[in-house]
Amino acid sequence: MDRETSEFYNSHSRQFLVMAFKHDEREIPKHVDGYGKRTGDCGDTVEIFLTVTDHIITQVNFKADGCIHTNACCNTLVYLAERRSIEDGWKIIPENIADFLATLPEDHFHCAELATGALYLALSNYQERQQKP
């Protein structure tokens, strides 16, 4: 392992590394109850797909075109949002993601904002769909 790679691994928490390299939620489900998409100033794009049963977020999937920090933030968002009520989903803030990851660099905090912004759009989309029969 070269020095740069070693420094990367040594400078991040275990939670960050697990979430950064996880890829099992990166799929588009067949049935989507809520959808949100945001593109950040950095050029990264996040799409969030929600599956909801009885106002409980039962599944969160995402598609991300971005850096490893964005992937870590999206996976953390999945962890924080699944099995929670829609109301609790609205309470997830970028700081929750950064706190869980512990070592999200300050200059990549916008990745947590991007993930939560896409979640809010998906929650809003879900609520709009509920109002229209």
N, C-alpha and C positions, 0 to 999 in steps of 0.2 A: 504494500500500500504506500503510495507516495505521500509526501508531507502535507500537501494541500488537502488531500482526502482525509488523512488522519486528523488534521485540525478541524475539518468540518464535523466529523463524527464526535470528536472530543468536545466541541463547543455547543452541542445540542443535547437536550434531554432525551431520555428514552421515549417519552410520549411523542415528542416532535419527530423522532426518527421513524417510529412505528407509523404515525399518521402521514408522514411525507412519502413513504414508499408503499403504502397500502393502495390497492387498486380494485378491490372487490365490489365497491359501490359505484363504479364508473360504468353504468349501463343505463339504458333507457327502458323503463318498465312498459309492459303492454298497456296497462291502464294507468292513466295519470289524472289525479284529482286537482292538482295545482302545479303551475309551471311559472318559473321566473328566470330571466336571463339578464345579466349585467356584464358590461365591458368596462374595465377600469382605464384610467389615464395611462397606465403602464402597457396597455394592449391585451392584458389577460382577460379571458372571457369565462364566465361561470354560468352554467345552466343547472337549475335545481328542479327536480321532479318529485312531487309529493304523492303518496298514496295515503288516504285518510279513511278510517272506519270509525263511525260514531264520534266524530270530532277529535279523534286521537290520530296523531301522525304515526302510522304503522310502518311506513317505509320512506326513506329519503335516498334518492339516487342523484348523481350529478355527472355532468360532463364538463371538464375543465380544459381549457387551452391556455396553459400558463406555466409558471415556474414551480419549482418544488415547494415553495412556501405556500402558493395557492392550493396545491394538492393537499398539503398538511392542514390548511385551514378548512377546506371542503370536507375532508374526512372527519375532522373534529366537529364540524357542524352536524354531520350525520350522527355522530355519537351523542351530541348534546340534544338533538331534536327528536330522534326516534323514541317512540313510546311516550310522548308527551302530548298534552292537549294543544289544540290550536292556540288557545290563550297563552299557554306557556311558551309556545314557539315564538310569539311576538316579543317575549321577554329576553330572548337570546341576543346578546350584544357582542360587538367585536372584542371587547375586553374579556368576555367569557372564553372565547377561543384562544386569545393570547395567554390568558392565565393557565388554561389547560396545557397548552404547548410548552409553557415555561420559558422557552428560549427562542421564540419568534423574534427575529431582529426588528428593532424599532423602525428601520427603513422599509420593512415589509408588513407593517401593521395594516397598510391599505389592502392587503390580501384578505385579512379577516373582515374588513369592511366590505369588500367585494362579495365574499361568501354570504355574509348576513344580508346584504342588500338584495342578492338574488333570492334568498329565503323569504324576505319580506314581500317581494314581488310574487313569489309562488303562493304565499299565504293569502295575499290579496286576491290573486287569481282564483284560489279555492273558494274564498268567501263570495266573490262575484258569481261563480258558478252555482253556489248554493242558493243565491237569490233569484236566479233565473231557472224556471222549471224546464 
